[in-house]
Every structure is written in C-alpha cells, then in structure tokens.
Amino acid sequence: MRRINQLSMPGRVGASWRRVVAALAVGVLAAGMMAAAAGPAAAAGSPVLAFTPSPYNYGQVPAGHTASQTFTLTNTGKKASGTVTITLPGSAEFTITADTCTGISLGPRKSCTVTVQFAPTGTGTVSATLTATGEHATATDSLTGTGATASHLYWTNALNGTVNEANLDGTGVTTIVTGQIEPAFMAVTSSHIYWASARGGTINRANLDGTGVTTLVTGQSFPVGVAMDSSHIYWTNGGTSNTNGTVMKANLDGTGVTTLVTGQSAPAGVAVDGSHIYWASRVDGTINKANLDGTGVTTLVTGQNFPLGVAVDASHIYWASGFGATINKANLDGTGATTLVTGQNGPAGVAVDSSHIYWANSFSGTINKANLDGTGATTLVTGQNQPIGVTVGPQ
C-alpha cells in the first residue's frame, strides 16, 4: 500500500490533520497559560510573614538602663504559617521578654507580638536579628542599639519649681526649666526629659536642654512618679486618700491615657523594664510590680519606711526609704533585699547607671552618688531647694 504523506496531502485528510495540529497547539498554549497562572496562585495561597516595625533602631541607651519595643508579626498570606518559633541571634544585650508567637500556627490575616529589651552593658552599637520561623514561611527583623555613657545628671527642685542638670561629677550646675508647679520624679530618654508636677496635676516634657517645654497630660490626681519605655509614659497618681492611688500610662505624645492599676496606697516612684512596671507605695511601705498591661499585681518587698523613688536595671530594683533615711536594693523578684546606704536626709528620687546609684536628699538639698554596692557615698551637688526627682542621661 502506498504510504500517504498527510502533512502535504491536499483534501479532506490534510485538512483534518491540520485541525488536529491546531487543536494540539491550542491545548499546549492553554496548558502553558494554566501553568503560568498556577505560579501566582500557588504563591497567593502561601503564608507571608512580616514584622513591624522593621527594621528598628533603639537609639542611644545609657549603659545600665533598658529600652523595650514590641514587634507585631502578621501573616498577610492565604495559608496558615504552621507552628512558629521565635529566635534572636546576635548580641546578648537584646533579649525577648514577652512572646505570644512561639508555639502557634499563625492563620491568614492573624497577628501576634514579641517584645525585645535592649540592655546595653557598655558603649558601642550592637545588633541582633529577630527571626520567626514557621513550617511554611519565615520573617526577620534587623535590630540595632547603641550603648551610651551617661554623662549628665538631671533633677527637680520642688520648692522653686525648677528642672536642673549637671555633669556626672556634679560640676556645671544649670537650671534648664523654671516655673513648674512642684515638680516631682522624672525620667530621661536620648532626646527628652519628662517629669510629673504633683500639685499641678500634669505630666510634662522638654528637650534635654530645657527648651520646648510641653504639657502632655493634665487633670491628674497628685502625680508623683514618672517612667518611660520606647512607646509609653508611665506615672503614679498619689490620689486623695491612702487607698485610691493609681498607676497610669499614655502614648509618648500624651494621648491614650489609661489606668493600669487601682487601689494603691499613695504610690510614689515608678520604674519600668521590658516586661514589668515597678512602684513604691508610701503609706503601706511596699515595693510592687505588675505586667506592662497592669495585670499580675505583686508585692515584692514589705516593711519599708515611706519608700519613695524607684529605679531598675537589668538585675535589681533600687529604692529610697524617705523616713528610714536609706538607699536599698533587691533582686527583681523582691528577694535579697539589702540596705546599701544609711544616714541620709530625706532621700527621695533614685537613679542608676552601669556603675553608680544616684539619689536626691530633699531635706539637706543635695544630689548624691555611691557605687552599686553602696560603698563610696559622695555628695555631688549642694544648695538645692528640696530636690525630689533625679535621673541620669546620655547627654
């Protein structure tokens, strides 16, 4: 039988073959289009994890101080992440203090949070990488922070309504803010100083040189203590009785005022680290702590004689006992309470850096310091008008 070349044969057979070839070509094209579309579709069906804010710089933090930031991990994809693990390779000066992400599978459009504390032990810039690893996706966030040497003292004089500064050795005393109504305890960041005006009922802020004085919060009930982290201001309201004091917080611009803890016994100084708030209650003689959202209120130390100022570093809490005339410390869980310095004259505010503790003696009008073990107590500044709050800053 004669072999037929259908590719070149005219007529019905050739036409049929051309239709088959055309159909095959269309099929191949369609398959290619489907394959091309499958890539984006597959990608759209995958989990997509990301941290915010990212990247993040903690700025300058004096050695011995801490700064914290909460990061939100969000899945913007269309598939669950699978079980998440959070790690933080890099400098040990960064630590995770709270984590709602580890051990969960983050579903589509769901979020969780991780709080990282930066606690420099020396000077210089260090870094770490916050990492979320799921079964089907990962996310990273680059963190940096700079340990700074504290170089200035700041304090308030309650009776003449001033905020003042000096070098760490007590030289160069300068009044940088005037006209305040009984300024009390204070805090400092790399760019601002904050203080509570007890009789004025306000929380206030200024640049480190005293310019740009701003009232952030008004209408408070005898605010005394004030503390900062990277996202919030915290303060105590001493209240109008011995049992209605509160611990408060707001955003750094003064918005979002929130009551965290109620029913406190004339709370005074307040301090904060990456996971807890600490405060002194004057009347019942206690040092207390709570989670940053106000839950988990715990009394750490009892039997103190009118405790006032409070400070924390990475391992200890420090406080002044006003009527006990002492400067004291304990572990962050309240154990190991120890008297460091005795014989003081109305000690009020306290502050700490990597090597020293500082305090104001309100009755004798002095600013003082000692080594962290209480030795080497020295008077740095004299002749002040009832100094109350004291803090140390990087510039």
Secondary structure as GFF3:
##gff-version 3
##sequence-region A 1 395
A	DSSP	alpha_helix	12	44	.	.	.	ID=ss1
A	DSSP	beta_strand	49	52	.	.	.	ID=ss2
A	DSSP	beta_strand	56	62	.	.	.	ID=ss3
A	DSSP	beta_strand	67	75	.	.	.	ID=ss4
A	DSSP	beta_strand	85	87	.	.	.	ID=ss5
A	DSSP	beta_strand	94	99	.	.	.	ID=ss6
A	DSSP	beta_strand	111	118	.	.	.	ID=ss7
A	DSSP	beta_strand	124	133	.	.	.	ID=ss8
A	DSSP	beta_strand	138	148	.	.	.	ID=ss9
A	DSSP	beta_strand	152	157	.	.	.	ID=ss10
A	DSSP	beta_strand	162	167	.	.	.	ID=ss11
A	DSSP	beta_strand	174	177	.	.	.	ID=ss12
A	DSSP	beta_strand	183	188	.	.	.	ID=ss13
A	DSSP	beta_strand	192	197	.	.	.	ID=ss14
A	DSSP	beta_strand	202	207	.	.	.	ID=ss15
A	DSSP	beta_strand	214	217	.	.	.	ID=ss16
A	DSSP	beta_strand	223	228	.	.	.	ID=ss17
A	DSSP	beta_strand	232	237	.	.	.	ID=ss18
A	DSSP	beta_strand	245	251	.	.	.	ID=ss19
A	DSSP	beta_strand	258	264	.	.	.	ID=ss20
A	DSSP	beta_strand	267	272	.	.	.	ID=ss21
A	DSSP	beta_strand	276	281	.	.	.	ID=ss22
A	DSSP	beta_strand	286	291	.	.	.	ID=ss23
A	DSSP	beta_strand	298	301	.	.	.	ID=ss24
A	DSSP	beta_strand	307	312	.	.	.	ID=ss25
A	DSSP	beta_strand	316	321	.	.	.	ID=ss26
A	DSSP	beta_strand	326	331	.	.	.	ID=ss27
A	DSSP	beta_strand	338	341	.	.	.	ID=ss28
A	DSSP	beta_strand	347	352	.	.	.	ID=ss29
A	DSSP	beta_strand	356	361	.	.	.	ID=ss30
A	DSSP	beta_strand	366	371	.	.	.	ID=ss31
A	DSSP	beta_strand	378	381	.	.	.	ID=ss32
A	DSSP	beta_strand	387	393	.	.	.	ID=ss33
###
